[in-house]
Amino acid sequence: EAHDKKAIIKGENNIEIDDIDHIIISAGMKSYNPFEETLRNKMPVYVVGDARKVGKAQDAIKDAYETAKKL
């Protein structure tokens, strides 16, 4: 979950992170991006790597690097 400047990672042991500026999610092997529409009106969303377009790992790394430099 993401609320304002706080993120909650739910699992066996829930983790709360306060005072965040950016959230980067990197997972999966095919394009799947459920967060973009959910979060778009709450905070800027940058979609990179396989979430944007399935490709090679080095392309995803470069895409993420270029996006992170802009932040």
All heavy atoms as TSV, in Angstrom:
chain	resi	resn	atom	element	x	y	z
A	1	GLU	N	N	0.846	-1.176	0.000
A	1	GLU	CA	C	0.000	0.000	0.000
A	1	GLU	C	C	0.889	1.236	0.000
A	1	GLU	O	O	1.978	1.205	0.538
A	1	GLU	CB	C	-0.874	0.041	1.251
A	1	GLU	CG	C	-1.892	-1.048	1.362
A	1	GLU	CD	C	-2.705	-0.936	2.646
A	1	GLU	OE1	O	-2.857	0.191	3.163
A	1	GLU	OE2	O	-3.148	-1.974	3.134
A	2	ALA	N	N	0.398	2.306	-0.612
A	2	ALA	CA	C	1.110	3.582	-0.585
A	2	ALA	C	C	0.136	4.675	-0.196
A	2	ALA	O	O	-0.951	4.783	-0.766
A	2	ALA	CB	C	1.704	3.864	-1.952
A	3	HIS	N	N	0.513	5.444	0.808
A	3	HIS	CA	C	-0.307	6.556	1.295
A	3	HIS	C	C	0.611	7.746	1.524
A	3	HIS	O	O	1.491	7.684	2.383
A	3	HIS	CB	C	-1.002	6.197	2.614
A	3	HIS	CG	C	-1.826	4.959	2.544
A	3	HIS	ND1	N	-3.076	4.935	1.993
A	3	HIS	CD2	C	-1.566	3.694	2.938
A	3	HIS	CE1	C	-3.560	3.711	2.070
A	3	HIS	NE2	N	-2.657	2.934	2.638
A	4	ASP	N	N	0.380	8.818	0.773
A	4	ASP	CA	C	1.189	10.034	0.909
A	4	ASP	C	C	2.679	9.687	0.853
A	4	ASP	O	O	3.162	9.267	-0.156
A	4	ASP	CB	C	0.818	10.803	2.178
A	4	ASP	CG	C	-0.643	11.253	2.155
A	4	ASP	OD1	O	-1.072	11.743	1.092
A	4	ASP	OD2	O	-1.329	11.103	3.173
A	5	LYS	N	N	3.391	9.827	1.948
A	5	LYS	CA	C	4.831	9.546	1.968
A	5	LYS	C	C	5.135	8.275	2.780
A	5	LYS	O	O	6.214	8.117	3.334
A	5	LYS	CB	C	5.598	10.741	2.550
A	5	LYS	CG	C	5.540	11.965	1.652
A	5	LYS	CD	C	6.450	13.026	2.186
A	5	LYS	CE	C	7.388	13.612	1.227
A	5	LYS	NZ	N	8.244	13.007	0.378
A	6	LYS	N	N	4.178	7.353	2.803
A	6	LYS	CA	C	4.331	6.127	3.585
A	6	LYS	C	C	4.000	4.927	2.706
A	6	LYS	O	O	3.057	4.955	1.922
A	6	LYS	CB	C	3.397	6.161	4.786
A	6	LYS	CG	C	3.452	4.957	5.672
A	6	LYS	CD	C	2.509	5.141	6.840
A	6	LYS	CE	C	2.641	4.030	7.839
A	6	LYS	NZ	N	1.790	4.264	9.005
A	7	ALA	N	N	4.786	3.862	2.831
A	7	ALA	CA	C	4.524	2.613	2.122
A	7	ALA	C	C	4.406	1.485	3.138
A	7	ALA	O	O	5.119	1.462	4.141
A	7	ALA	CB	C	5.639	2.301	1.138
A	8	ILE	N	N	3.494	0.574	2.888
A	8	ILE	CA	C	3.314	-0.598	3.739
A	8	ILE	C	C	3.490	-1.829	2.855
A	8	ILE	O	O	2.776	-2.002	1.871
A	8	ILE	CB	C	1.925	-0.618	4.399
A	8	ILE	CG1	C	1.716	0.647	5.235
A	8	ILE	CG2	C	1.766	-1.878	5.253
A	8	ILE	CD1	C	0.289	0.836	5.712
A	9	ILE	N	N	4.481	-2.643	3.195
A	9	ILE	CA	C	4.750	-3.881	2.466
A	9	ILE	C	C	4.184	-5.005	3.305
A	9	ILE	O	O	4.654	-5.261	4.417
A	9	ILE	CB	C	6.256	-4.065	2.229
A	9	ILE	CG1	C	6.807	-2.852	1.473
A	9	ILE	CG2	C	6.520	-5.364	1.475
A	9	ILE	CD1	C	8.304	-2.775	1.421
A	10	LYS	N	N	3.155	-5.666	2.774
A	10	LYS	CA	C	2.471	-6.697	3.551
A	10	LYS	C	C	3.034	-8.065	3.220
A	10	LYS	O	O	3.281	-8.400	2.074
A	10	LYS	CB	C	0.973	-6.655	3.263
A	10	LYS	CG	C	0.340	-5.381	3.775
A	10	LYS	CD	C	-1.153	-5.391	3.645
A	10	LYS	CE	C	-1.714	-4.132	4.261
A	10	LYS	NZ	N	-3.157	-4.112	4.267
A	11	GLY	N	N	3.217	-8.845	4.243
A	11	GLY	CA	C	3.729	-10.198	4.094
A	11	GLY	C	C	3.698	-10.872	5.444
A	11	GLY	O	O	2.918	-10.504	6.325
A	12	GLU	N	N	4.559	-11.851	5.631
A	12	GLU	CA	C	4.634	-12.546	6.910
A	12	GLU	C	C	4.921	-11.555	8.039
A	12	GLU	O	O	4.338	-11.626	9.106
A	12	GLU	CB	C	5.731	-13.617	6.854
A	12	GLU	CG	C	5.771	-14.509	8.070
A	12	GLU	CD	C	6.760	-15.640	7.902
A	12	GLU	OE1	O	6.722	-16.307	6.854
A	12	GLU	OE2	O	7.576	-15.827	8.820
A	13	ASN	N	N	5.829	-10.631	7.780
A	13	ASN	CA	C	6.125	-9.533	8.710
A	13	ASN	C	C	5.882	-8.232	7.954
A	13	ASN	O	O	6.609	-7.910	7.026
A	13	ASN	CB	C	7.581	-9.569	9.179
A	13	ASN	CG	C	7.895	-10.834	9.950
A	13	ASN	OD1	O	7.168	-11.198	10.853
A	13	ASN	ND2	N	8.967	-11.502	9.581
A	14	ASN	N	N	4.832	-7.503	8.317
A	14	ASN	CA	C	4.544	-6.241	7.642
A	14	ASN	C	C	5.663	-5.238	7.897
A	14	ASN	O	O	6.209	-5.165	8.993
A	14	ASN	CB	C	3.218	-5.651	8.122
A	14	ASN	CG	C	2.044	-6.467	7.649
A	14	ASN	OD1	O	2.156	-7.309	6.780
A	14	ASN	ND2	N	0.889	-6.215	8.233
A	15	ILE	N	N	6.001	-4.474	6.862
A	15	ILE	CA	C	7.051	-3.463	6.952
A	15	ILE	C	C	6.446	-2.121	6.589
A	15	ILE	O	O	5.786	-1.992	5.560
A	15	ILE	CB	C	8.215	-3.789	5.990
A	15	ILE	CG1	C	8.832	-5.145	6.326
A	15	ILE	CG2	C	9.267	-2.682	6.031
A	15	ILE	CD1	C	9.809	-5.633	5.274
A	16	GLU	N	N	6.662	-1.109	7.424
A	16	GLU	CA	C	6.206	0.247	7.137
A	16	GLU	C	C	7.421	1.126	6.904
A	16	GLU	O	O	8.375	1.096	7.675
A	16	GLU	CB	C	5.377	0.799	8.294
A	16	GLU	CG	C	4.045	0.097	8.459
A	16	GLU	CD	C	3.150	0.777	9.481
A	16	GLU	OE1	O	3.386	1.957	9.807
A	16	GLU	OE2	O	2.213	0.112	9.943
A	17	ILE	N	N	7.378	1.895	5.835
A	17	ILE	CA	C	8.460	2.813	5.501
A	17	ILE	C	C	7.866	4.215	5.439
A	17	ILE	O	O	6.937	4.466	4.678
A	17	ILE	CB	C	9.115	2.439	4.164
A	17	ILE	CG1	C	9.598	0.985	4.182
A	17	ILE	CG2	C	10.262	3.390	3.850
A	17	ILE	CD1	C	10.021	0.450	2.836
A	18	ASP	N	N	8.406	5.123	6.245
A	18	ASP	CA	C	7.904	6.496	6.310
A	18	ASP	C	C	8.813	7.451	5.542
A	18	ASP	O	O	9.982	7.163	5.319
A	18	ASP	CB	C	7.820	6.956	7.765
A	18	ASP	CG	C	6.752	6.201	8.538
A	18	ASP	OD1	O	5.641	6.052	8.011
A	18	ASP	OD2	O	7.043	5.759	9.661
A	19	ASP	N	N	8.256	8.603	5.195
A	19	ASP	CA	C	8.982	9.700	4.578
A	19	ASP	C	C	9.681	9.285	3.286
A	19	ASP	O	O	10.870	9.504	3.090
A	19	ASP	CB	C	9.987	10.303	5.569
A	19	ASP	CG	C	10.454	11.670	5.116
A	19	ASP	OD1	O	9.665	12.385	4.463
A	19	ASP	OD2	O	11.606	12.025	5.404
A	20	ILE	N	N	8.916	8.654	2.383
A	20	ILE	CA	C	9.476	8.211	1.108
A	20	ILE	C	C	9.207	9.244	0.022
A	20	ILE	O	O	8.234	9.981	0.069
A	20	ILE	CB	C	8.910	6.842	0.675
A	20	ILE	CG1	C	7.389	6.912	0.567
A	20	ILE	CG2	C	9.348	5.749	1.612
A	20	ILE	CD1	C	6.761	5.672	-0.002
A	21	ASP	N	N	10.088	9.288	-0.953
A	21	ASP	CA	C	9.916	10.171	-2.103
A	21	ASP	C	C	9.533	9.384	-3.354
A	21	ASP	O	O	8.788	9.868	-4.187
A	21	ASP	CB	C	11.198	10.952	-2.383
A	21	ASP	CG	C	11.503	11.954	-1.294
A	21	ASP	OD1	O	10.563	12.587	-0.787
A	21	ASP	OD2	O	12.690	12.105	-0.954
A	22	HIS	N	N	10.069	8.163	-3.498
A	22	HIS	CA	C	9.818	7.357	-4.693
A	22	HIS	C	C	9.652	5.894	-4.306
A	22	HIS	O	O	10.278	5.428	-3.356
A	22	HIS	CB	C	10.991	7.453	-5.677
A	22	HIS	CG	C	11.242	8.841	-6.146
A	22	HIS	ND1	N	12.130	9.673	-5.504
A	22	HIS	CD2	C	10.726	9.545	-7.165
A	22	HIS	CE1	C	12.148	10.831	-6.122
A	22	HIS	NE2	N	11.305	10.783	-7.133
A	23	ILE	N	N	8.830	5.194	-5.075
A	23	ILE	CA	C	8.677	3.750	-4.920
A	23	ILE	C	C	9.034	3.119	-6.257
A	23	ILE	O	O	8.503	3.522	-7.297
A	23	ILE	CB	C	7.235	3.357	-4.552
A	23	ILE	CG1	C	6.848	3.957	-3.202
A	23	ILE	CG2	C	7.087	1.838	-4.539
A	23	ILE	CD1	C	5.392	3.745	-2.842
A	24	ILE	N	N	9.930	2.147	-6.240
A	24	ILE	CA	C	10.316	1.437	-7.453
A	24	ILE	C	C	9.968	-0.024	-7.262
A	24	ILE	O	O	10.417	-0.655	-6.298
A	24	ILE	CB	C	11.823	1.605	-7.738
A	24	ILE	CG1	C	12.144	3.079	-7.939
A	24	ILE	CG2	C	12.231	0.764	-8.939
A	24	ILE	CD1	C	13.604	3.399	-8.042
A	25	ILE	N	N	9.167	-0.552	-8.173
A	25	ILE	CA	C	8.768	-1.950	-8.102
A	25	ILE	C	C	9.341	-2.650	-9.328
A	25	ILE	O	O	9.106	-2.231	-10.457
A	25	ILE	CB	C	7.234	-2.094	-8.080
A	25	ILE	CG1	C	6.670	-1.346	-6.869
A	25	ILE	CG2	C	6.832	-3.560	-8.075
A	25	ILE	CD1	C	5.175	-1.208	-6.882
A	26	SER	N	N	10.092	-3.718	-9.107
A	26	SER	CA	C	10.724	-4.432	-10.205
A	26	SER	C	C	10.497	-5.923	-10.005
A	26	SER	O	O	11.081	-6.537	-9.122
A	26	SER	CB	C	12.221	-4.122	-10.211
A	26	SER	OG	O	12.867	-4.869	-11.194
A	27	ALA	N	N	9.615	-6.494	-10.809
A	27	ALA	CA	C	9.308	-7.915	-10.672
A	27	ALA	C	C	8.634	-8.424	-11.937
A	27	ALA	O	O	8.011	-7.665	-12.665
A	27	ALA	CB	C	8.387	-8.146	-9.481
A	28	GLY	N	N	8.767	-9.711	-12.193
A	28	GLY	CA	C	8.027	-10.332	-13.287
A	28	GLY	C	C	8.819	-10.520	-14.558
A	28	GLY	O	O	9.912	-10.016	-14.720
A	29	MET	N	N	8.216	-11.276	-15.495
A	29	MET	CA	C	8.863	-11.577	-16.764
A	29	MET	C	C	7.962	-11.270	-17.945
A	29	MET	O	O	8.316	-11.542	-19.076
A	29	MET	CB	C	9.290	-13.042	-16.789
A	29	MET	CG	C	10.389	-13.331	-15.787
A	29	MET	SD	S	10.874	-15.056	-15.635
A	29	MET	CE	C	10.876	-15.661	-17.277
A	30	LYS	N	N	6.790	-10.717	-17.691
A	30	LYS	CA	C	5.926	-10.279	-18.772
A	30	LYS	C	C	5.256	-8.989	-18.334
A	30	LYS	O	O	5.171	-8.692	-17.142
A	30	LYS	CB	C	4.899	-11.343	-19.149
A	30	LYS	CG	C	3.887	-11.679	-18.074
A	30	LYS	CD	C	2.932	-12.745	-18.569
A	30	LYS	CE	C	1.870	-13.014	-17.509
A	30	LYS	NZ	N	0.880	-13.957	-17.996
A	31	SER	N	N	4.818	-8.214	-19.305
A	31	SER	CA	C	4.234	-6.918	-18.967
A	31	SER	C	C	3.005	-7.099	-18.082
A	31	SER	O	O	2.062	-7.785	-18.438
A	31	SER	CB	C	3.841	-6.177	-20.247
A	31	SER	OG	O	4.990	-5.864	-20.985
A	32	TYR	N	N	3.077	-6.509	-16.906
A	32	TYR	CA	C	1.981	-6.539	-15.941
A	32	TYR	C	C	2.181	-5.340	-15.038
A	32	TYR	O	O	3.215	-5.219	-14.385
A	32	TYR	CB	C	2.015	-7.836	-15.126
A	32	TYR	CG	C	0.947	-7.895	-14.062
A	32	TYR	CD1	C	-0.396	-7.964	-14.416
A	32	TYR	CD2	C	1.279	-7.886	-12.727
A	32	TYR	CE1	C	-1.385	-8.016	-13.441
A	32	TYR	CE2	C	0.301	-7.943	-11.742
A	32	TYR	CZ	C	-1.026	-8.006	-12.108
A	32	TYR	OH	O	-1.995	-8.052	-11.146
A	33	ASN	N	N	1.240	-4.435	-15.037
A	33	ASN	CA	C	1.419	-3.202	-14.298
A	33	ASN	C	C	0.112	-2.766	-13.633
A	33	ASN	O	O	-0.527	-1.828	-14.080
A	33	ASN	CB	C	1.938	-2.117	-15.242
A	33	ASN	CG	C	2.254	-0.856	-14.512
A	33	ASN	OD1	O	2.278	-0.840	-13.290
A	33	ASN	ND2	N	2.474	0.201	-15.239
A	34	PRO	N	N	-0.293	-3.409	-12.554
A	34	PRO	CA	C	-1.552	-3.045	-11.902
A	34	PRO	C	C	-1.466	-1.735	-11.117
A	34	PRO	O	O	-2.488	-1.158	-10.773
A	34	PRO	CB	C	-1.808	-4.209	-10.957
A	34	PRO	CG	C	-0.442	-4.697	-10.609
A	34	PRO	CD	C	0.353	-4.527	-11.892
A	35	PHE	N	N	-0.268	-1.260	-10.835
A	35	PHE	CA	C	-0.116	-0.076	-9.996
A	35	PHE	C	C	-0.274	1.239	-10.749
A	35	PHE	O	O	-0.629	2.247	-10.163
A	35	PHE	CB	C	1.243	-0.079	-9.297
A	35	PHE	CG	C	1.424	-1.269	-8.410
A	35	PHE	CD1	C	2.235	-2.310	-8.786
A	35	PHE	CD2	C	0.762	-1.345	-7.196
A	35	PHE	CE1	C	2.392	-3.416	-7.977
A	35	PHE	CE2	C	0.907	-2.442	-6.379
A	35	PHE	CZ	C	1.730	-3.485	-6.768
A	36	GLU	N	N	-0.008	1.235	-12.041
A	36	GLU	CA	C	-0.009	2.495	-12.790
A	36	GLU	C	C	-1.338	3.226	-12.677
A	36	GLU	O	O	-1.384	4.400	-12.305
A	36	GLU	CB	C	0.338	2.258	-14.257
A	36	GLU	CG	C	0.444	3.551	-15.034
A	36	GLU	CD	C	0.939	3.351	-16.450
A	36	GLU	OE1	O	0.923	2.210	-16.944
A	36	GLU	OE2	O	1.318	4.342	-17.056
A	37	GLU	N	N	-2.430	2.578	-12.970
A	37	GLU	CA	C	-3.739	3.237	-12.893
A	37	GLU	C	C	-4.132	3.550	-11.456
A	37	GLU	O	O	-4.701	4.586	-11.175
A	37	GLU	CB	C	-4.810	2.374	-13.568
A	37	GLU	CG	C	-4.705	2.345	-15.075
A	37	GLU	CD	C	-4.818	3.736	-15.701
A	37	GLU	OE1	O	-5.680	4.525	-15.271
A	37	GLU	OE2	O	-4.021	4.038	-16.606
A	38	THR	N	N	-3.814	2.657	-10.533
A	38	THR	CA	C	-4.164	2.851	-9.127
A	38	THR	C	C	-3.456	4.052	-8.520
A	38	THR	O	O	-4.048	4.816	-7.769
A	38	THR	CB	C	-3.794	1.589	-8.314
A	38	THR	OG1	O	-4.454	0.466	-8.879
A	38	THR	CG2	C	-4.195	1.733	-6.861
A	39	LEU	N	N	-2.190	4.243	-8.862
A	39	LEU	CA	C	-1.390	5.280	-8.224
A	39	LEU	C	C	-1.251	6.554	-9.043
A	39	LEU	O	O	-0.808	7.570	-8.519
A	39	LEU	CB	C	0.010	4.731	-7.923
A	39	LEU	CG	C	0.065	3.552	-6.972
A	39	LEU	CD1	C	1.496	3.055	-6.840
A	39	LEU	CD2	C	-0.480	3.936	-5.614
A	40	ARG	N	N	-1.614	6.530	-10.312
A	40	ARG	CA	C	-1.359	7.659	-11.209
A	40	ARG	C	C	-1.889	8.983	-10.660
A	40	ARG	O	O	-1.243	9.999	-10.775
A	40	ARG	CB	C	-1.961	7.389	-12.590
A	40	ARG	CG	C	-1.818	8.576	-13.492
A	40	ARG	CD	C	-1.171	8.463	-14.825
A	40	ARG	NE	N	-0.548	7.304	-15.290
A	40	ARG	CZ	C	0.772	7.238	-15.509
A	40	ARG	NH1	N	1.555	8.224	-15.212
A	40	ARG	NH2	N	1.291	6.155	-16.015
A	41	ASN	N	N	-3.059	9.020	-10.058
A	41	ASN	CA	C	-3.626	10.265	-9.548
A	41	ASN	C	C	-3.114	10.628	-8.152
A	41	ASN	O	O	-3.428	11.699	-7.649
A	41	ASN	CB	C	-5.151	10.187	-9.534
A	41	ASN	CG	C	-5.712	10.081	-10.935
A	41	ASN	OD1	O	-5.187	10.678	-11.866
A	41	ASN	ND2	N	-6.767	9.310	-11.095
A	42	LYS	N	N	-2.349	9.734	-7.529
A	42	LYS	CA	C	-1.844	9.981	-6.181
A	42	LYS	C	C	-0.392	10.442	-6.173
A	42	LYS	O	O	0.026	11.156	-5.277
A	42	LYS	CB	C	-1.968	8.716	-5.334
A	42	LYS	CG	C	-3.408	8.270	-5.141
A	42	LYS	CD	C	-3.478	7.000	-4.345
A	42	LYS	CE	C	-4.916	6.549	-4.234
A	42	LYS	NZ	N	-5.053	5.304	-3.509
A	43	MET	N	N	0.375	9.998	-7.177
A	43	MET	CA	C	1.800	10.317	-7.235
A	43	MET	C	C	2.305	10.041	-8.641
A	43	MET	O	O	1.651	9.329	-9.401
A	43	MET	CB	C	2.574	9.475	-6.215
A	43	MET	CG	C	2.513	7.975	-6.463
A	43	MET	SD	S	3.275	6.974	-5.171
A	43	MET	CE	C	2.173	7.252	-3.806
A	44	PRO	N	N	3.446	10.609	-9.006
A	44	PRO	CA	C	3.992	10.298	-10.330
A	44	PRO	C	C	4.324	8.806	-10.445
A	44	PRO	O	O	4.796	8.201	-9.474
A	44	PRO	CB	C	5.269	11.127	-10.401
A	44	PRO	CG	C	5.125	12.165	-9.367
A	44	PRO	CD	C	4.253	11.577	-8.289
A	45	VAL	N	N	4.062	8.225	-11.591
A	45	VAL	CA	C	4.347	6.810	-11.828
A	45	VAL	C	C	5.237	6.708	-13.062
A	45	VAL	O	O	4.932	7.284	-14.103
A	45	VAL	CB	C	3.042	6.007	-12.056
A	45	VAL	CG1	C	3.346	4.567	-12.425
A	45	VAL	CG2	C	2.153	6.079	-10.832
A	46	TYR	N	N	6.339	5.995	-12.938
A	46	TYR	CA	C	7.261	5.773	-14.041
A	46	TYR	C	C	7.326	4.268	-14.282
A	46	TYR	O	O	7.733	3.518	-13.409
A	46	TYR	CB	C	8.654	6.306	-13.704
A	46	TYR	CG	C	8.629	7.768	-13.320
A	46	TYR	CD1	C	8.468	8.151	-11.992
A	46	TYR	CD2	C	8.738	8.753	-14.283
A	46	TYR	CE1	C	8.433	9.487	-11.635
A	46	TYR	CE2	C	8.710	10.099	-13.936
A	46	TYR	CZ	C	8.555	10.452	-12.615
A	46	TYR	OH	O	8.510	11.776	-12.266
A	47	VAL	N	N	6.925	3.827	-15.441
A	47	VAL	CA	C	6.900	2.404	-15.766
A	47	VAL	C	C	8.144	2.091	-16.590
A	47	VAL	O	O	8.393	2.728	-17.612
A	47	VAL	CB	C	5.620	2.041	-16.543
A	47	VAL	CG1	C	5.594	0.555	-16.862
A	47	VAL	CG2	C	4.390	2.438	-15.751
A	48	VAL	N	N	8.928	1.116	-16.133
A	48	VAL	CA	C	10.176	0.768	-16.810
A	48	VAL	C	C	10.278	-0.742	-16.986
A	48	VAL	O	O	9.530	-1.510	-16.393
A	48	VAL	CB	C	11.411	1.285	-16.023
A	48	VAL	CG1	C	11.402	2.790	-15.924
A	48	VAL	CG2	C	11.495	0.658	-14.659
A	49	GLY	N	N	11.224	-1.143	-17.803
A	49	GLY	CA	C	11.535	-2.562	-17.979
A	49	GLY	C	C	10.368	-3.365	-18.514
A	49	GLY	O	O	9.587	-2.883	-19.340
A	50	ASP	N	N	10.231	-4.587	-18.045
A	50	ASP	CA	C	9.198	-5.493	-18.540
A	50	ASP	C	C	7.792	-5.040	-18.198
A	50	ASP	O	O	6.835	-5.458	-18.839
A	50	ASP	CB	C	9.421	-6.907	-18.007
A	50	ASP	CG	C	10.575	-7.623	-18.701
A	50	ASP	OD1	O	11.072	-7.087	-19.709
A	50	ASP	OD2	O	10.975	-8.695	-18.236
A	51	ALA	N	N	7.623	-4.199	-17.188
A	51	ALA	CA	C	6.291	-3.681	-16.885
A	51	ALA	C	C	5.796	-2.804	-18.031
A	51	ALA	O	O	4.611	-2.724	-18.294
A	51	ALA	CB	C	6.303	-2.894	-15.585
A	52	ARG	N	N	6.743	-2.153	-18.706
A	52	ARG	CA	C	6.391	-1.301	-19.846
A	52	ARG	C	C	6.362	-2.110	-21.140
A	52	ARG	O	O	5.435	-2.028	-21.916
A	52	ARG	CB	C	7.392	-0.146	-19.970
A	52	ARG	CG	C	7.012	0.854	-21.036
A	52	ARG	CD	C	7.873	2.100	-20.976
A	52	ARG	NE	N	9.297	1.849	-21.042
A	52	ARG	CZ	C	9.966	1.641	-22.170
A	52	ARG	NH1	N	9.341	1.670	-23.326
A	52	ARG	NH2	N	11.261	1.412	-22.136
A	53	LYS	N	N	7.414	-2.897	-21.360
A	53	LYS	CA	C	7.523	-3.710	-22.588
A	53	LYS	C	C	8.493	-4.865	-22.320
A	53	LYS	O	O	9.599	-4.638	-21.830
A	53	LYS	CB	C	8.059	-2.846	-23.733
A	53	LYS	CG	C	8.239	-3.582	-25.018
A	53	LYS	CD	C	8.861	-2.682	-26.076
A	53	LYS	CE	C	9.166	-3.507	-27.318
A	53	LYS	NZ	N	10.096	-2.832	-28.199
A	54	VAL	N	N	8.087	-6.065	-22.638
A	54	VAL	CA	C	8.950	-7.232	-22.431
A	54	VAL	C	C	10.192	-7.084	-23.294
A	54	VAL	O	O	10.113	-6.714	-24.467
A	54	VAL	CB	C	8.204	-8.539	-22.763
A	54	VAL	CG1	C	9.137	-9.730	-22.658
A	54	VAL	CG2	C	7.011	-8.723	-21.841
A	55	GLY	N	N	11.344	-7.334	-22.677
A	55	GLY	CA	C	12.603	-7.212	-23.418
A	55	GLY	C	C	13.718	-7.908	-22.681
A	55	GLY	O	O	13.495	-8.715	-21.780
A	56	LYS	N	N	14.928	-7.552	-23.045
A	56	LYS	CA	C	16.115	-8.144	-22.441
A	56	LYS	C	C	16.416	-7.464	-21.107
A	56	LYS	O	O	16.092	-6.295	-20.899
A	56	LYS	CB	C	17.307	-7.974	-23.380
A	56	LYS	CG	C	17.138	-8.705	-24.690
A	56	LYS	CD	C	18.326	-8.467	-25.581
A	56	LYS	CE	C	18.124	-9.180	-26.918
A	56	LYS	NZ	N	19.235	-8.903	-27.819
A	57	ALA	N	N	17.073	-8.200	-20.214
A	57	ALA	CA	C	17.397	-7.673	-18.883
A	57	ALA	C	C	18.232	-6.409	-18.983
A	57	ALA	O	O	17.978	-5.440	-18.267
A	57	ALA	CB	C	18.122	-8.736	-18.058
A	58	GLN	N	N	19.227	-6.389	-19.859
A	58	GLN	CA	C	20.079	-5.200	-19.960
A	58	GLN	C	C	19.293	-3.982	-20.438
A	58	GLN	O	O	19.592	-2.851	-20.043
A	58	GLN	CB	C	21.324	-5.428	-20.825
A	58	GLN	CG	C	21.057	-5.780	-22.259
A	58	GLN	CD	C	21.031	-7.277	-22.522
A	58	GLN	OE1	O	20.633	-8.068	-21.666
A	58	GLN	NE2	N	21.444	-7.678	-23.696
A	59	ASP	N	N	18.262	-4.183	-21.251
A	59	ASP	CA	C	17.409	-3.072	-21.674
A	59	ASP	C	C	16.571	-2.548	-20.503
A	59	ASP	O	O	16.382	-1.345	-20.359
A	59	ASP	CB	C	16.491	-3.492	-22.822
A	59	ASP	CG	C	17.266	-3.814	-24.092
A	59	ASP	OD1	O	18.383	-3.286	-24.273
A	59	ASP	OD2	O	16.744	-4.605	-24.905
A	60	ALA	N	N	16.089	-3.460	-19.674
A	60	ALA	CA	C	15.309	-3.061	-18.493
A	60	ALA	C	C	16.191	-2.293	-17.515
A	60	ALA	O	O	15.765	-1.290	-16.934
A	60	ALA	CB	C	14.705	-4.286	-17.816
A	61	ILE	N	N	17.432	-2.744	-17.331
A	61	ILE	CA	C	18.366	-2.060	-16.434
A	61	ILE	C	C	18.661	-0.659	-16.953
A	61	ILE	O	O	18.648	0.310	-16.197
A	61	ILE	CB	C	19.662	-2.881	-16.262
A	61	ILE	CG1	C	19.351	-4.186	-15.510
A	61	ILE	CG2	C	20.747	-2.071	-15.546
A	61	ILE	CD1	C	20.457	-5.209	-15.565
A	62	LYS	N	N	18.912	-0.547	-18.242
A	62	LYS	CA	C	19.190	0.771	-18.839
A	62	LYS	C	C	17.969	1.683	-18.705
A	62	LYS	O	O	18.099	2.860	-18.364
A	62	LYS	CB	C	19.566	0.624	-20.304
A	62	LYS	CG	C	19.880	1.942	-20.959
A	62	LYS	CD	C	20.247	1.800	-22.420
A	62	LYS	CE	C	20.487	3.187	-23.012
A	62	LYS	NZ	N	20.639	3.161	-24.431
A	63	ASP	N	N	16.794	1.146	-18.967
A	63	ASP	CA	C	15.543	1.912	-18.859
A	63	ASP	C	C	15.372	2.431	-17.428
A	63	ASP	O	O	15.067	3.610	-17.200
A	63	ASP	CB	C	14.376	1.012	-19.259
A	63	ASP	CG	C	13.073	1.754	-19.452
A	63	ASP	OD1	O	13.082	2.988	-19.615
A	63	ASP	OD2	O	12.025	1.075	-19.461
A	64	ALA	N	N	15.594	1.560	-16.444
A	64	ALA	CA	C	15.459	1.959	-15.036
A	64	ALA	C	C	16.518	2.993	-14.662
A	64	ALA	O	O	16.231	3.975	-13.973
A	64	ALA	CB	C	15.579	0.735	-14.130
A	65	TYR	N	N	17.737	2.819	-15.147
A	65	TYR	CA	C	18.825	3.758	-14.866
A	65	TYR	C	C	18.497	5.134	-15.426
A	65	TYR	O	O	18.627	6.144	-14.741
A	65	TYR	CB	C	20.124	3.225	-15.451
A	65	TYR	CG	C	21.265	4.199	-15.359
A	65	TYR	CD1	C	21.920	4.423	-14.148
A	65	TYR	CD2	C	21.698	4.906	-16.477
A	65	TYR	CE1	C	22.966	5.338	-14.061
A	65	TYR	CE2	C	22.742	5.801	-16.396
A	65	TYR	CZ	C	23.377	6.018	-15.181
A	65	TYR	OH	O	24.398	6.911	-15.098
A	66	GLU	N	N	18.066	5.184	-16.673
A	66	GLU	CA	C	17.744	6.457	-17.314
A	66	GLU	C	C	16.575	7.162	-16.588
A	66	GLU	O	O	16.598	8.366	-16.402
A	66	GLU	CB	C	17.405	6.255	-18.786
A	66	GLU	CG	C	18.585	5.800	-19.629
A	66	GLU	CD	C	19.716	6.820	-19.690
A	66	GLU	OE1	O	19.458	8.027	-19.610
A	66	GLU	OE2	O	20.882	6.378	-19.799
A	67	THR	N	N	15.595	6.389	-16.167
A	67	THR	CA	C	14.470	6.965	-15.437
A	67	THR	C	C	14.921	7.480	-14.076
A	67	THR	O	O	14.560	8.593	-13.667
A	67	THR	CB	C	13.348	5.925	-15.255
A	67	THR	OG1	O	12.925	5.498	-16.551
A	67	THR	CG2	C	12.163	6.503	-14.502
A	68	ALA	N	N	15.750	6.711	-13.362
A	68	ALA	CA	C	16.232	7.122	-12.044
A	68	ALA	C	C	17.069	8.400	-12.136
A	68	ALA	O	O	16.991	9.266	-11.258
A	68	ALA	CB	C	17.047	6.007	-11.407
A	69	LYS	N	N	17.858	8.549	-13.191
A	69	LYS	CA	C	18.671	9.769	-13.362
A	69	LYS	C	C	17.771	11.002	-13.477
A	69	LYS	O	O	18.139	12.077	-13.002
A	69	LYS	CB	C	19.539	9.670	-14.624
A	69	LYS	CG	C	20.779	8.857	-14.429
A	69	LYS	CD	C	21.772	8.903	-15.583
A	69	LYS	CE	C	21.384	9.550	-16.845
A	69	LYS	NZ	N	22.407	9.500	-17.895
A	70	LYS	N	N	16.615	10.856	-14.083
A	70	LYS	CA	C	15.692	11.972	-14.262
A	70	LYS	C	C	15.018	12.369	-12.947
A	70	LYS	O	O	14.547	13.488	-12.807
A	70	LYS	CB	C	14.629	11.628	-15.304
A	70	LYS	CG	C	15.200	11.468	-16.690
A	70	LYS	CD	C	14.128	11.013	-17.657
A	70	LYS	CE	C	14.723	10.692	-19.013
A	70	LYS	NZ	N	13.713	10.152	-19.920
A	71	LEU	N	N	14.938	11.429	-12.005
A	71	LEU	CA	C	14.276	11.717	-10.732
A	71	LEU	C	C	15.186	12.524	-9.855
A	71	LEU	O	O	14.817	13.244	-9.007
A	71	LEU	CB	C	13.873	10.416	-10.013
A	71	LEU	CG	C	12.895	9.529	-10.761
A	71	LEU	CD1	C	12.658	8.262	-9.977
A	71	LEU	CD2	C	11.575	10.253	-10.976
